Amino acid sequence: MALGKEKQTLNMARRRFVFRTNLAVLIFVALYGGFTSIIAAPGIVLGALLVAATTSPLIWWAFEYKHYIQSLDEFQSLLTMQALAISAGTALLIGSFWGVAEQFLGAPHVNAALLLPVAVLVHAFVQSRLARRYE
Amino acid sequence: MKNMLRDLRSERGWSQQALAENLDVSRQTINALETGKYDPSIRLAFKIARLFGKTVEEIFSDEE
């Protein structure tokens, strides 16, 4: 039906975006965790290869994010950018708080490489809240 | 910013979805415009004006 077509297209684009970006972050976390537990002190060449292999899903993530925003209308794009700003700020806040807790409370060390997965989790929550507001 | 979008749409008997499709935006965008939660870009404002055969000033006013 014609009236439902736009909504279906938007929902499909959103589903594709959520699936692909979540998959990219999951692959990143799996590679990071896997390589860290297997290889302790790689040489320069192997180290560079590990950096390239581990971070390549993040490039895919960034590409999917850009592609998704370009597919949205101006208001939806604004909502998504708001969600990105809130999630990035929240992840940075959590990172700073955690760093202080590591310093003074002996909290377990968490690598800053995991900031993006934290931001992605916050982003999913914030975007769903923002989208629901205008349903 | 105030606008007459809901009135103009109702006059034509269009749903939010139908208007959204005419303007190539999402229904959520129409909802946000009609409830005054979002002010459109100049480009979208002109597109809306053209669709309804009016000027931008006839549809949008800068009253709060």
N, CA and C atoms of all chains as a GROMACS GRO file, in nm:
protein
  597
    1MET      N    1   0.083  -0.119   0.000
    1MET     CA    2   0.000   0.000   0.000
    1MET      C    3   0.087   0.125   0.000
    2ALA      N    4   0.047   0.227  -0.078
    2ALA     CA    5   0.132   0.345  -0.096
    2ALA      C    6   0.158   0.420   0.034
    3LEU      N    7   0.054   0.432   0.119
    3LEU     CA    8   0.070   0.513   0.239
    3LEU      C    9   0.172   0.453   0.336
    4GLY      N   10   0.182   0.321   0.337
    4GLY     CA   11   0.274   0.258   0.431
    4GLY      C   12   0.415   0.246   0.379
    5LYS      N   13   0.434   0.283   0.253
    5LYS     CA   14   0.564   0.257   0.189
    5LYS      C   15   0.678   0.336   0.254
    6GLU      N   16   0.654   0.466   0.278
    6GLU     CA   17   0.758   0.550   0.336
    6GLU      C   18   0.798   0.500   0.475
    7LYS      N   19   0.693   0.463   0.553
    7LYS     CA   20   0.719   0.417   0.689
    7LYS      C   21   0.798   0.286   0.686
    8GLN      N   22   0.758   0.198   0.593
    8GLN     CA   23   0.829   0.071   0.582
    8GLN      C   24   0.975   0.094   0.543
    9THR      N   25   0.995   0.188   0.447
    9THR     CA   26   1.131   0.216   0.402
    9THR      C   27   1.215   0.270   0.516
   10LEU      N   28   1.156   0.363   0.596
   10LEU     CA   29   1.228   0.420   0.710
   10LEU      C   30   1.259   0.312   0.812
   11ASN      N   31   1.159   0.229   0.841
   11ASN     CA   32   1.182   0.123   0.938
   11ASN      C   33   1.287   0.025   0.891
   12MET      N   34   1.284  -0.006   0.761
   12MET     CA   35   1.384  -0.099   0.706
   12MET      C   36   1.523  -0.038   0.716
   13ALA      N   37   1.533   0.092   0.682
   13ALA     CA   38   1.662   0.159   0.690
   13ALA      C   39   1.712   0.160   0.834
   14ARG      N   40   1.619   0.183   0.929
   14ARG     CA   41   1.658   0.187   1.070
   14ARG      C   42   1.702   0.049   1.118
   15ARG      N   43   1.625  -0.052   1.077
   15ARG     CA   44   1.661  -0.190   1.116
   15ARG      C   45   1.798  -0.229   1.062
   16ARG      N   46   1.819  -0.193   0.934
   16ARG     CA   47   1.947  -0.225   0.870
   16ARG      C   48   2.061  -0.154   0.943
   17PHE      N   49   2.037  -0.027   0.977
   17PHE     CA   50   2.137   0.053   1.049
   17PHE      C   51   2.168  -0.010   1.185
   18VAL      N   52   2.063  -0.043   1.260
   18VAL     CA   53   2.082  -0.100   1.394
   18VAL      C   54   2.156  -0.233   1.384
   19PHE      N   55   2.114  -0.318   1.290
   19PHE     CA   56   2.177  -0.450   1.276
   19PHE      C   57   2.325  -0.435   1.239
   20ARG      N   58   2.353  -0.356   1.138
   20ARG     CA   59   2.491  -0.347   1.088
   20ARG      C   60   2.585  -0.279   1.188
   21THR      N   61   2.537  -0.170   1.252
   21THR     CA   62   2.625  -0.101   1.346
   21THR      C   63   2.649  -0.187   1.470
   22ASN      N   64   2.544  -0.254   1.518
   22ASN     CA   65   2.563  -0.342   1.634
   22ASN      C   66   2.656  -0.458   1.600
   23LEU      N   67   2.641  -0.512   1.480
   23LEU     CA   68   2.729  -0.622   1.437
   23LEU      C   69   2.874  -0.574   1.430
   24ALA      N   70   2.895  -0.454   1.374
   24ALA     CA   71   3.031  -0.400   1.363
   24ALA      C   72   3.094  -0.386   1.501
   25VAL      N   73   3.016  -0.336   1.597
   25VAL     CA   74   3.072  -0.316   1.732
   25VAL      C   75   3.097  -0.450   1.800
   26LEU      N   76   3.006  -0.546   1.779
   26LEU     CA   77   3.027  -0.680   1.837
   26LEU      C   78   3.154  -0.744   1.782
   27ILE      N   79   3.175  -0.732   1.651
   27ILE     CA   80   3.296  -0.789   1.590
   27ILE      C   81   3.420  -0.720   1.648
   28PHE      N   82   3.411  -0.588   1.664
   28PHE     CA   83   3.524  -0.512   1.721
   28PHE      C   84   3.556  -0.563   1.862
   29VAL      N   85   3.453  -0.576   1.945
   29VAL     CA   86   3.475  -0.622   2.084
   29VAL      C   87   3.531  -0.764   2.085
   30ALA      N   88   3.478  -0.849   1.997
   30ALA     CA   89   3.526  -0.988   1.991
   30ALA      C   90   3.672  -0.994   1.948
   31LEU      N   91   3.706  -0.916   1.844
   31LEU     CA   92   3.845  -0.915   1.796
   31LEU      C   93   3.938  -0.857   1.902
   32TYR      N   94   3.895  -0.749   1.964
   32TYR     CA   95   3.978  -0.685   2.066
   32TYR      C   96   4.002  -0.780   2.183
   33GLY      N   97   3.894  -0.839   2.232
   33GLY     CA   98   3.905  -0.933   2.344
   33GLY      C   99   3.986  -1.056   2.306
   34GLY      N  100   3.959  -1.108   2.186
   34GLY     CA  101   4.028  -1.229   2.140
   34GLY      C  102   4.176  -1.208   2.122
   35PHE      N  103   4.215  -1.103   2.049
   35PHE     CA  104   4.357  -1.077   2.025
   35PHE      C  105   4.430  -1.045   2.156
   36THR      N  106   4.363  -0.971   2.244
   36THR     CA  107   4.427  -0.933   2.371
   36THR      C  108   4.458  -1.057   2.455
   37SER      N  109   4.367  -1.154   2.452
   37SER     CA  110   4.389  -1.273   2.536
   37SER      C  111   4.489  -1.370   2.473
   38ILE      N  112   4.506  -1.363   2.340
   38ILE     CA  113   4.596  -1.458   2.273
   38ILE      C  114   4.737  -1.403   2.259
   39ILE      N  115   4.748  -1.275   2.220
   39ILE     CA  116   4.880  -1.217   2.189
   39ILE      C  117   4.913  -1.109   2.292
   40ALA      N  118   5.022  -1.130   2.366
   40ALA     CA  119   5.056  -1.036   2.474
   40ALA      C  120   5.140  -0.918   2.423
   41ALA      N  121   5.250  -0.947   2.357
   41ALA     CA  122   5.340  -0.838   2.316
   41ALA      C  123   5.382  -0.857   2.171
   42PRO      N  124   5.300  -0.816   2.078
   42PRO     CA  125   5.334  -0.835   1.936
   42PRO      C  126   5.444  -0.739   1.893
   43GLY      N  127   5.517  -0.777   1.789
   43GLY     CA  128   5.618  -0.687   1.733
   43GLY      C  129   5.547  -0.576   1.657
   44ILE      N  130   5.628  -0.489   1.598
   44ILE     CA  131   5.571  -0.371   1.531
   44ILE      C  132   5.482  -0.411   1.413
   45VAL      N  133   5.534  -0.504   1.331
   45VAL     CA  134   5.458  -0.542   1.212
   45VAL      C  135   5.328  -0.612   1.251
   46LEU      N  136   5.339  -0.713   1.338
   46LEU     CA  137   5.218  -0.784   1.382
   46LEU      C  138   5.124  -0.690   1.457
   47GLY      N  139   5.184  -0.602   1.537
   47GLY     CA  140   5.103  -0.506   1.612
   47GLY      C  141   5.022  -0.416   1.519
   48ALA      N  142   5.089  -0.369   1.412
   48ALA     CA  143   5.019  -0.282   1.316
   48ALA      C  144   4.907  -0.358   1.247
   49LEU      N  145   4.934  -0.486   1.215
   49LEU     CA  146   4.830  -0.568   1.152
   49LEU      C  147   4.711  -0.589   1.247
   50LEU      N  148   4.743  -0.609   1.376
   50LEU     CA  149   4.637  -0.629   1.474
   50LEU      C  150   4.552  -0.503   1.490
   51VAL      N  151   4.620  -0.388   1.490
   51VAL     CA  152   4.546  -0.261   1.500
   51VAL      C  153   4.452  -0.246   1.380
   52ALA      N  154   4.507  -0.273   1.261
   52ALA     CA  155   4.426  -0.260   1.139
   52ALA      C  156   4.308  -0.356   1.141
   53ALA      N  157   4.335  -0.481   1.178
   53ALA     CA  158   4.228  -0.582   1.178
   53ALA      C  159   4.122  -0.552   1.282
   54THR      N  160   4.166  -0.510   1.401
   54THR     CA  161   4.072  -0.487   1.510
   54THR      C  162   3.986  -0.364   1.486
   55THR      N  163   4.046  -0.260   1.430
   55THR     CA  164   3.970  -0.136   1.414
   55THR      C  165   3.891  -0.129   1.284
   56SER      N  166   3.913  -0.225   1.193
   56SER     CA  167   3.838  -0.219   1.066
   56SER      C  168   3.686  -0.223   1.085
   57PRO      N  169   3.632  -0.297   1.184
   57PRO     CA  170   3.486  -0.290   1.203
   57PRO      C  171   3.439  -0.150   1.244
   58LEU      N  172   3.528  -0.073   1.306
   58LEU     CA  173   3.490   0.063   1.346
   58LEU      C  174   3.476   0.154   1.224
   59ILE      N  175   3.559   0.127   1.123
   59ILE     CA  176   3.547   0.204   0.998
   59ILE      C  177   3.413   0.170   0.932
   60TRP      N  178   3.379   0.042   0.935
   60TRP     CA  179   3.249  -0.002   0.882
   60TRP      C  180   3.136   0.066   0.961
   61TRP      N  181   3.149   0.072   1.093
   61TRP     CA  182   3.050   0.136   1.179
   61TRP      C  183   3.031   0.282   1.138
   62ALA      N  184   3.143   0.353   1.121
   62ALA     CA  185   3.137   0.495   1.086
   62ALA      C  186   3.072   0.514   0.949
   63PHE      N  187   3.106   0.425   0.855
   63PHE     CA  188   3.048   0.433   0.721
   63PHE      C  189   2.896   0.412   0.726
   64GLU      N  190   2.852   0.312   0.802
   64GLU     CA  191   2.708   0.284   0.814
   64GLU      C  192   2.635   0.401   0.880
   65TYR      N  193   2.699   0.460   0.979
   65TYR     CA  194   2.638   0.574   1.048
   65TYR      C  195   2.618   0.690   0.951
   66LYS      N  196   2.722   0.721   0.876
   66LYS     CA  197   2.715   0.832   0.779
   66LYS      C  198   2.608   0.804   0.673
   67HIS      N  199   2.607   0.682   0.624
   67HIS     CA  200   2.512   0.642   0.521
   67HIS      C  201   2.368   0.655   0.574
   68TYR      N  202   2.348   0.614   0.699
   68TYR     CA  203   2.214   0.620   0.759
   68TYR      C  204   2.167   0.765   0.773
   69ILE      N  205   2.254   0.851   0.825
   69ILE     CA  206   2.216   0.991   0.844
   69ILE      C  207   2.181   1.056   0.710
   70GLN      N  208   2.256   1.023   0.607
   70GLN     CA  209   2.229   1.080   0.475
   70GLN      C  210   2.096   1.032   0.418
   71SER      N  211   2.047   0.917   0.466
   71SER     CA  212   1.922   0.864   0.412
   71SER      C  213   1.799   0.924   0.483
   72LEU      N  214   1.822   1.001   0.589
   72LEU     CA  215   1.711   1.054   0.669
   72LEU      C  216   1.669   1.193   0.622
   73ASP      N  217   1.546   1.231   0.659
   73ASP     CA  218   1.507   1.370   0.633
   73ASP      C  219   1.568   1.458   0.741
   74GLU      N  220   1.548   1.591   0.728
   74GLU     CA  221   1.623   1.684   0.815
   74GLU      C  222   1.588   1.668   0.963
   75PHE      N  223   1.462   1.637   0.993
   75PHE     CA  224   1.424   1.624   1.134
   75PHE      C  225   1.477   1.494   1.195
   76GLN      N  226   1.463   1.386   1.120
   76GLN     CA  227   1.514   1.256   1.167
   76GLN      C  228   1.667   1.263   1.183
   77SER      N  229   1.729   1.332   1.090
   77SER     CA  230   1.874   1.347   1.096
   77SER      C  231   1.914   1.426   1.222
   78LEU      N  232   1.835   1.530   1.252
   78LEU     CA  233   1.862   1.610   1.373
   78LEU      C  234   1.849   1.524   1.499
   79LEU      N  235   1.744   1.441   1.504
   79LEU     CA  236   1.725   1.352   1.619
   79LEU      C  237   1.843   1.257   1.636
   80THR      N  238   1.889   1.203   1.523
   80THR     CA  239   2.001   1.107   1.528
   80THR      C  240   2.129   1.177   1.573
   81MET      N  241   2.150   1.300   1.525
   81MET     CA  242   2.269   1.375   1.567
   81MET      C  243   2.260   1.411   1.716
   82GLN      N  244   2.138   1.440   1.763
   82GLN     CA  245   2.120   1.467   1.907
   82GLN      C  246   2.157   1.343   1.988
   83ALA      N  247   2.108   1.228   1.940
   83ALA     CA  248   2.138   1.102   2.010
   83ALA      C  249   2.289   1.076   2.011
   84LEU      N  250   2.355   1.108   1.899
   84LEU     CA  251   2.500   1.089   1.891
   84LEU      C  252   2.573   1.180   1.991
   85ALA      N  253   2.528   1.307   1.997
   85ALA     CA  254   2.593   1.402   2.089
   85ALA      C  255   2.573   1.357   2.234
   86ILE      N  256   2.452   1.317   2.268
   86ILE     CA  257   2.423   1.274   2.406
   86ILE      C  258   2.503   1.148   2.440
   87SER      N  259   2.505   1.052   2.347
   87SER     CA  260   2.573   0.926   2.377
   87SER      C  261   2.724   0.945   2.386
   88ALA      N  262   2.780   1.030   2.298
   88ALA     CA  263   2.925   1.054   2.303
   88ALA      C  264   2.961   1.124   2.434
   89GLY      N  265   2.881   1.222   2.471
   89GLY     CA  266   2.907   1.294   2.596
   89GLY      C  267   2.894   1.202   2.717
   90THR      N  268   2.793   1.116   2.715
   90THR     CA  269   2.773   1.023   2.827
   90THR      C  270   2.889   0.925   2.837
   91ALA      N  271   2.934   0.873   2.722
   91ALA     CA  272   3.046   0.778   2.723
   91ALA      C  273   3.173   0.844   2.778
   92LEU      N  274   3.196   0.970   2.738
   92LEU     CA  275   3.314   1.041   2.788
   92LEU      C  276   3.303   1.064   2.939
   93LEU      N  277   3.182   1.099   2.985
   93LEU     CA  278   3.161   1.119   3.129
   93LEU      C  279   3.187   0.990   3.206
   94ILE      N  280   3.130   0.880   3.156
   94ILE     CA  281   3.149   0.750   3.222
   94ILE      C  282   3.297   0.716   3.225
   95GLY      N  283   3.366   0.740   3.110
   95GLY     CA  284   3.509   0.712   3.102
   95GLY      C  285   3.589   0.791   3.205
   96SER      N  286   3.557   0.920   3.219
   96SER     CA  287   3.630   1.003   3.315
   96SER      C  288   3.601   0.961   3.459
   97PHE      N  289   3.474   0.935   3.490
   97PHE     CA  290   3.438   0.889   3.624
   97PHE      C  291   3.509   0.757   3.657
   98TRP      N  292   3.508   0.667   3.558
   98TRP     CA  293   3.570   0.536   3.580
   98TRP      C  294   3.721   0.552   3.602
   99GLY      N  295   3.784   0.642   3.525
   99GLY     CA  296   3.927   0.666   3.540
   99GLY      C  297   3.961   0.716   3.680
  100VAL      N  298   3.878   0.804   3.732
  100VAL     CA  299   3.900   0.856   3.868
  100VAL      C  300   3.881   0.744   3.970
  101ALA      N  301   3.778   0.659   3.944
  101ALA     CA  302   3.754   0.547   4.035
  101ALA      C  303   3.869   0.447   4.032
  102GLU      N  304   3.930   0.430   3.914
  102GLU     CA  305   4.048   0.342   3.904
  102GLU      C  306   4.162   0.398   3.988
  103GLN      N  307   4.178   0.529   3.982
  103GLN     CA  308   4.289   0.595   4.052
  103GLN      C  309   4.273   0.589   4.204
  104PHE      N  310   4.154   0.619   4.252
  104PHE     CA  311   4.137   0.636   4.397
  104PHE      C  312   4.062   0.522   4.466
  105LEU      N  313   3.990   0.442   4.391
  105LEU     CA  314   3.911   0.336   4.454
  105LEU      C  315   3.959   0.197   4.416
  106GLY      N  316   4.059   0.191   4.328
  106GLY     CA  317   4.108   0.061   4.285
  106GLY      C  318   4.010  -0.015   4.197
  107ALA      N  319   3.926   0.060   4.126
  107ALA     CA  320   3.832  -0.006   4.033
  107ALA      C  321   3.912  -0.079   3.925
  108PRO      N  322   3.860  -0.190   3.872
  108PRO     CA  323   3.936  -0.264   3.769
  108PRO      C  324   3.960  -0.179   3.645
  109HIS      N  325   4.077  -0.199   3.586
  109HIS     CA  326   4.112  -0.119   3.468
  109HIS      C  327   4.027  -0.158   3.347
  110VAL      N  328   3.972  -0.058   3.282
  110VAL     CA  329   3.899  -0.081   3.156
  110VAL      C  330   3.964   0.003   3.049
  111ASN      N  331   3.999  -0.061   2.936
  111ASN     CA  332   4.067   0.010   2.829
  111ASN      C  333   3.975   0.112   2.762
  112ALA      N  334   4.033   0.227   2.728
  112ALA     CA  335   3.954   0.333   2.662
  112ALA      C  336   3.901   0.290   2.527
  113ALA      N  337   3.956   0.183   2.470
  113ALA     CA  338   3.905   0.133   2.342
  113ALA      C  339   3.758   0.092   2.353
  114LEU      N  340   3.714   0.068   2.474
  114LEU     CA  341   3.575   0.024   2.492
  114LEU      C  342   3.477   0.140   2.509
  115LEU      N  343   3.527   0.263   2.491
  115LEU     CA  344   3.437   0.379   2.501
  115LEU      C  345   3.330   0.378   2.392
  116LEU      N  346   3.372   0.342   2.272
  116LEU     CA  347   3.274   0.343   2.161
  116LEU      C  348   3.160   0.244   2.184
  117PRO      N  349   3.189   0.118   2.223
  117PRO     CA  350   3.078   0.028   2.254
  117PRO      C  351   2.984   0.083   2.361
  118VAL      N  352   3.039   0.151   2.461
  118VAL     CA  353   2.954   0.213   2.563
  118VAL      C  354   2.866   0.320   2.499
  119ALA      N  355   2.927   0.403   2.413
  119ALA     CA  356   2.852   0.508   2.345
  119ALA      C  357   2.743   0.449   2.258
  120VAL      N  358   2.771   0.337   2.193
  120VAL     CA  359   2.671   0.273   2.106
  120VAL      C  360   2.551   0.225   2.188
  121LEU      N  361   2.578   0.169   2.306
  121LEU     CA  362   2.468   0.125   2.394
  121LEU      C  363   2.382   0.243   2.436
  122VAL      N  364   2.448   0.351   2.477
  122VAL     CA  365   2.374   0.470   2.520
  122VAL      C  366   2.295   0.527   2.401
  123HIS      N  367   2.358   0.527   2.284
  123HIS     CA  368   2.294   0.581   2.163
  123HIS      C  369   2.164   0.506   2.133
  124ALA      N  370   2.168   0.374   2.142
  124ALA     CA  371   2.048   0.294   2.112
  124ALA      C  372   1.935   0.333   2.207
  125PHE      N  373   1.967   0.351   2.333
  125PHE     CA  374   1.865   0.388   2.432
  125PHE      C  375   1.810   0.528   2.404
  126VAL      N  376   1.901   0.624   2.384
  126VAL     CA  377   1.859   0.763   2.364
  126VAL      C  378   1.778   0.778   2.236
  127GLN      N  379   1.821   0.712   2.129
  127GLN     CA  380   1.750   0.728   2.002
  127GLN      C  381   1.609   0.671   2.010
  128SER      N  382   1.594   0.558   2.079
  128SER     CA  383   1.460   0.500   2.090
  128SER      C  384   1.369   0.592   2.172
  129ARG      N  385   1.424   0.657   2.275
  129ARG     CA  386   1.345   0.751   2.356
  129ARG      C  387   1.305   0.873   2.273
  130LEU      N  388   1.400   0.927   2.196
  130LEU     CA  389   1.371   1.045   2.115
  130LEU      C  390   1.268   1.013   2.007
  131ALA      N  391   1.283   0.897   1.943
  131ALA     CA  392   1.191   0.860   1.835
  131ALA      C  393   1.049   0.841   1.889
  132ARG      N  394   1.039   0.783   2.009
  132ARG     CA  395   0.907   0.758   2.068
  132ARG      C  396   0.834   0.888   2.099
  133ARG      N  397   0.910   0.993   2.128
  133ARG     CA  398   0.851   1.122   2.163
  133ARG      C  399   0.768   1.179   2.048
  134TYR      N  400   0.803   1.146   1.925
  134TYR     CA  401   0.734   1.204   1.809
  134TYR      C  402   0.649   1.104   1.732
  135GLU      N  403   0.621   0.990   1.794
  135GLU     CA  404   0.537   0.889   1.726
  135GLU      C  405   0.394   0.939   1.713
  136MET      N  406   0.796   2.908   1.671
  136MET     CA  407   0.732   2.951   1.546
  136MET      C  408   0.597   2.880   1.530
  137LYS      N  409   0.495   2.958   1.492
  137LYS     CA  410   0.363   2.897   1.471
  137LYS      C  411   0.344   2.864   1.323
  138ASN      N  412   0.258   2.767   1.298
  138ASN     CA  413   0.228   2.737   1.158
  138ASN      C  414   0.086   2.685   1.143
  139MET      N  415   0.037   2.688   1.019
  139MET     CA  416  -0.100   2.646   0.990
  139MET      C  417  -0.105   2.509   0.922
  140LEU      N  418   0.000   2.434   0.943
  140LEU     CA  419   0.014   2.308   0.869
  140LEU      C  420  -0.102   2.211   0.897
  141ARG      N  421  -0.139   2.200   1.023
  141ARG     CA  422  -0.245   2.104   1.057
  141ARG      C  423  -0.378   2.146   0.992
  142ASP      N  424  -0.407   2.278   0.995
  142ASP     CA  425  -0.532   2.327   0.935
  142ASP      C  426  -0.533   2.303   0.784
  143LEU      N  427  -0.422   2.336   0.720
  143LEU     CA  428  -0.414   2.319   0.574
  143LEU      C  429  -0.426   2.172   0.535
  144ARG      N  430  -0.364   2.087   0.614
  144ARG     CA  431  -0.371   1.943   0.586
  144ARG      C  432  -0.515   1.894   0.605
  145SER      N  433  -0.579   1.938   0.714
  145SER     CA  434  -0.716   1.894   0.741
  145SER      C  435  -0.812   1.940   0.631
  146GLU      N  436  -0.790   2.065   0.583
  146GLU     CA  437  -0.876   2.118   0.475
  146GLU      C  438  -0.874   2.026   0.354
  147ARG      N  439  -0.761   1.968   0.330
  147ARG     CA  440  -0.748   1.880   0.212
  147ARG      C  441  -0.780   1.734   0.244
  148GLY      N  442  -0.806   1.707   0.369
  148GLY     CA  443  -0.842   1.571   0.409
  148GLY      C  444  -0.726   1.474   0.402
  149TRP      N  445  -0.606   1.527   0.418
  149TRP     CA  446  -0.488   1.441   0.411
  149TRP      C  447  -0.451   1.390   0.550
  150SER      N  448  -0.398   1.271   0.554
  150SER     CA  449  -0.341   1.219   0.679
  150SER      C  450  -0.198   1.274   0.691
  151GLN      N  451  -0.141   1.260   0.810
  151GLN     CA  452  -0.001   1.302   0.828
  151GLN      C  453   0.090   1.222   0.735
  152GLN      N  454   0.056   1.094   0.720
  152GLN     CA  455   0.137   1.006   0.635
  152GLN      C  456   0.134   1.053   0.489
  153ALA      N  457   0.013   1.091   0.443
  153ALA     CA  458   0.000   1.136   0.304
  153ALA      C  459   0.079   1.264   0.282
  154LEU      N  460   0.069   1.356   0.376
  154LEU     CA  461   0.145   1.481   0.364
  154LEU      C  462   0.296   1.453   0.367
  155ALA      N  463   0.334   1.360   0.455
  155ALA     CA  464   0.476   1.324   0.464
  155ALA      C  465   0.526   1.272   0.329
  156GLU      N  466   0.446   1.190   0.264
  156GLU     CA  467   0.488   1.135   0.136
  156GLU      C  468   0.497   1.243   0.029
  157ASN      N  469   0.405   1.340   0.034
  157ASN     CA  470   0.410   1.450  -0.062
  157ASN      C  471   0.536   1.535  -0.045
  158LEU      N  472   0.580   1.545   0.078
  158LEU     CA  473   0.697   1.630   0.107
  158LEU      C  474   0.827   1.549   0.114
  159ASP      N  475   0.815   1.418   0.100
  159ASP     CA  476   0.932   1.329   0.106
  159ASP      C  477   1.004   1.340   0.241
  160VAL      N  478   0.922   1.342   0.347
  160VAL     CA  479   0.978   1.338   0.483
  160VAL      C  480   0.904   1.229   0.561
  161SER      N  481   0.944   1.206   0.686
  161SER     CA  482   0.877   1.103   0.766
  161SER      C  483   0.751   1.160   0.833
  162ARG      N  484   0.662   1.071   0.874
  162ARG     CA  485   0.542   1.115   0.945
  162ARG      C  486   0.578   1.182   1.077
  163GLN      N  487   0.685   1.134   1.140
  163GLN     CA  488   0.730   1.195   1.266
  163GLN      C  489   0.769   1.342   1.245
  164THR      N  490   0.824   1.369   1.128
  164THR     CA  491   0.862   1.507   1.098
  164THR      C  492   0.738   1.596   1.088
  165ILE      N  493   0.634   1.544   1.022
  165ILE     CA  494   0.507   1.620   1.012
  165ILE      C  495   0.450   1.643   1.151
  166ASN      N  496   0.450   1.540   1.232
  166ASN     CA  497   0.398   1.551   1.368
  166ASN      C  498   0.475   1.658   1.447
  167ALA      N  499   0.607   1.656   1.435
  167ALA     CA  500   0.689   1.754   1.507
  167ALA      C  501   0.664   1.896   1.457
  168LEU      N  502   0.641   1.909   1.325
  168LEU     CA  503   0.611   2.042   1.269
  168LEU      C  504   0.476   2.092   1.318
  169GLU      N  505   0.375   2.005   1.312
  169GLU     CA  506   0.240   2.046   1.350
  169GLU      C  507   0.228   2.082   1.498
  170THR      N  508   0.305   2.014   1.580
  170THR     CA  509   0.297   2.040   1.724
  170THR      C  510   0.396   2.151   1.766
  171GLY      N  511   0.465   2.209   1.669
  171GLY     CA  512   0.555   2.321   1.699
  171GLY      C  513   0.683   2.280   1.769
  172LYS      N  514   0.713   2.150   1.765
  172LYS     CA  515   0.835   2.105   1.832
  172LYS      C  516   0.958   2.117   1.742
  173TYR      N  517   0.931   2.142   1.616
  173TYR     CA  518   1.042   2.154   1.522
  173TYR      C  519   1.010   2.261   1.419
  174ASP      N  520   1.106   2.350   1.394
  174ASP     CA  521   1.092   2.451   1.289
  174ASP      C  522   1.167   2.402   1.166
  175PRO      N  523   1.101   2.406   1.050
  175PRO     CA  524   1.165   2.348   0.930
  175PRO      C  525   1.278   2.435   0.877
  176SER      N  526   1.362   2.374   0.796
  176SER     CA  527   1.464   2.451   0.724
  176SER      C  528   1.393   2.539   0.622
  177ILE      N  529   1.464   2.636   0.568
  177ILE     CA  530   1.405   2.725   0.466
  177ILE      C  531   1.363   2.642   0.345
  178ARG      N  532   1.445   2.546   0.309
  178ARG     CA  533   1.415   2.461   0.193
  178ARG      C  534   1.282   2.386   0.213
  179LEU      N  535   1.265   2.327   0.333
  179LEU     CA  536   1.142   2.252   0.358
  179LEU      C  537   1.022   2.347   0.369
  180ALA      N  538   1.044   2.464   0.427
  180ALA     CA  539   0.935   2.562   0.438
  180ALA      C  540   0.885   2.602   0.298
  181PHE      N  541   0.976   2.624   0.206
  181PHE     CA  542   0.936   2.659   0.069
  181PHE      C  543   0.864   2.542   0.002
  182LYS      N  544   0.911   2.422   0.029
  182LYS     CA  545   0.849   2.303  -0.029
  182LYS      C  546   0.703   2.290   0.019
  183ILE      N  547   0.684   2.316   0.148
  183ILE     CA  548   0.549   2.311   0.206
  183ILE      C  549   0.462   2.419   0.143
  184ALA      N  550   0.517   2.540   0.131
  184ALA     CA  551   0.441   2.651   0.073
  184ALA      C  552   0.400   2.620  -0.070
  185ARG      N  553   0.491   2.566  -0.148
  185ARG     CA  554   0.460   2.531  -0.287
  185ARG      C  555   0.350   2.427  -0.294
  186LEU      N  556   0.357   2.328  -0.205
  186LEU     CA  557   0.259   2.220  -0.206
  186LEU      C  558   0.119   2.273  -0.180
  187PHE      N  559   0.107   2.369  -0.090
  187PHE     CA  560  -0.024   2.423  -0.056
  187PHE      C  561  -0.061   2.547  -0.139
  188GLY      N  562   0.027   2.589  -0.229
  188GLY     CA  563  -0.001   2.704  -0.314
  188GLY      C  564  -0.009   2.833  -0.236
  189LYS      N  565   0.072   2.845  -0.134
  189LYS     CA  566   0.074   2.967  -0.051
  189LYS      C  567   0.217   3.017  -0.036
  190THR      N  568   0.231   3.135   0.025
  190THR     CA  569   0.366   3.183   0.054
  190THR      C  570   0.409   3.128   0.190
  191VAL      N  571   0.539   3.133   0.215
  191VAL     CA  572   0.591   3.085   0.343
  191VAL      C  573   0.528   3.164   0.458
  192GLU      N  574   0.514   3.296   0.438
  192GLU     CA  575   0.459   3.382   0.544
  192GLU      C  576   0.313   3.350   0.574
  193GLU      N  577   0.242   3.300   0.475
  193GLU     CA  578   0.100   3.265   0.498
  193GLU      C  579   0.088   3.138   0.583
  194ILE      N  580   0.190   3.057   0.584
  194ILE     CA  581   0.184   2.931   0.659
  194ILE      C  582   0.258   2.943   0.793
  195PHE      N  583   0.372   3.010   0.791
  195PHE     CA  584   0.454   3.020   0.913
  195PHE      C  585   0.457   3.164   0.964
  196SER      N  586   0.451   3.178   1.096
  196SER     CA  587   0.470   3.311   1.155
  196SER      C  588   0.567   3.297   1.271
  197ASP      N  589   0.635   3.408   1.303
  197ASP     CA  590   0.738   3.398   1.407
  197ASP      C  591   0.682   3.420   1.547
  198GLU      N  592   0.549   3.411   1.564
  198GLU     CA  593   0.491   3.419   1.699
  198GLU      C  594   0.531   3.296   1.778
  199GLU      N  595   0.548   3.316   1.908
  199GLU     CA  596   0.580   3.201   1.995
  199GLU      C  597   0.452   3.129   2.035
   0.00000   0.00000   0.00000
